[in-house]
Amino acid sequence: MNYGAIAWALAPEAILALTALAVLGMDAALARRWSVPVRWRAAVAAGVAGCLGALVWMAAADPPGRLAGGMLVLDDASRFVCQALAVLTMASLVLSIETALTEHIGEYVALMLLATVGLMLMAGAENMVLVYASLELASLSLYALAAFQRESRHGLEAALKYFLLGGMSSAFLLYGMSALYGLSGEVELSRMAPKLARLGMDPLLIVALASVVVGLGFKVAVVPFHLWAPDVYQAAPLPTAALVASGSKMASFYLLIRFMLEGFPELAGRADWRGWEGGWMPLLGMAAALSIGLGNLVALVQSSVRRLLAYSAIAHAGYALLGVMAGNAEGTAAVVYYLSTYALAVIGAFGVAGIVERNSGGDRLENFAGLWQRSPLLAACLFVFILSLAGLPPLAGFVGKFAVFAAAAGAGGGGLGLIWLIAWALGMSAVSLYYYLQVLKQAYVREAEAGRGSSAAWRVLPATRVVLLGLAVAVVLLGCFPGGVLSWLRAALGS
């Protein structure tokens, strides 16, 4: 085993880990000398510098491929996911300056960086031991980040629910992976797959497969494993909620794809119209249908924008499952592109919601009234983010959703295939327009209510403006010129 090659390949994660330690030391040394706002800016600047260093390293070095006997697979596709995670972490860090949510600044920024390290390792892990270790590193960091506002009773309740349900899902996942090892004698997914295929639908294998789906279903927040998401999205500190909604979902979906397509390729089964066969396809099909329906219908009655984004995220997880069910490189490329564009839009929407919450005292729909008059830039960015989440052209959300639906429609063995699920998703997408447009109606049509802040009170830091504007521009460009990214992803995953 070439430990030098492994260390070289994991340099981006090492940069982030060392940056986390440096932030802790810097904040501890300067805590008594500098004010809280200055400490926030310094810690965030150091965290962003670490993320930029990791990005530069990943851009300059060629992906090494398979390492440590298949324990790590750092190819072009996983490298793309890691680069996206670094960008999303930088955006979340910059948004945290606006909140200044705690005096324990070094700990907060360090935990965000360590969570990103875990998420990046998840993207390249093919060994079940490394999968579990990286997933727990990310999860434990996010649990702590969700509980940072100790004065908020709702925040602590959400963090406790996140921790308890997350621990239960980890137990399911660990049990499933233990059973898979017992059945196959392997811990690498690629080596495990042919041995499991020879077993057929063994009863213990069915239990193991269901346990893995339960464990990973929690991480991606699909029904019925979604109960933690609305509370965490609404009550957790805004940067934490933004990272959970964007980076955590993207890395967890990529891990789900790797498990299903590399670990259980012969156990997919079928979820075609009137043609179901046992396997993971029917499980994901039912989860997708329930997530799309419940997420969109419950979002209709939400008055909190953060909670609305939570139920919207559940629906988007259902859409993304269609690409997983395609079971091929085109479907995987569509899911990665879709989740990348979704992450950019949702983190931007959270950023605008955080500024509105800070200036008006809440995140209810009426708090967004008159946003166009108070801050035209924020309103314009919100317009782009919301319409992309709704899947309207020519924005990136439309292209991503179309690519996922097209991949699902092209998969299957004839007949109607997954058309029943695509039709259901299209119908619910039309329903989602109502609650998305309700947010824009408040921002552009309703007049600002008295007592909710004046135009002079809407102060936005220059760094936050740059990040929100950059996210909006990226959403527009990826929607207008998607061909290059999608073609590159298909080629990378196909190889």
Buried (B, 14 or more C-beta within 10 A) or exposed (E): EEEEEBEBBBBBBBBBBEBBEBBBEBBEEBBEEBEEEEBBBBBBBBBBBBBBBBBEBBEEBEBBEBBBEBBBBBBBBBBBBBBBBBBBBBBBBBBBBBBBBBEBBBBBBBBBBBBBBBBBBBBBBBBBEBBBBBBBBBBBBBBBBBBBBEEBEEBBEBBBBBBEBBEBBBEBBBBBBBBBBEBBEBBBBBBBBEEBEEEEEBEEBBEBBBBBBBBBBBBBBBBEBBEBBBBBBBBBBBBBBBBBBBBBBBBBBBBBBBBBBBBBBEBBBBBBBEEBEBBBBBBBBBBBBBBBBBBBBBBEEBEBBBBBBBBBBBBBBBBBBBBBBBBBBBBBBBBBBBBBBBBBBBBBBBBBBBBBBBBBEBBBBBBBBBBBBBBEBBBBBBBBBBBBBBBBEEBBBBBBBBBBBBBBBEBBEEEBBBBBBBEBBEEBBEBBBEBBBBBBEBBBEBEBEEEBBEEEEBEBBEBBBEBBBBBBEBBBEBBEEBEEBBEBBBEBBEE
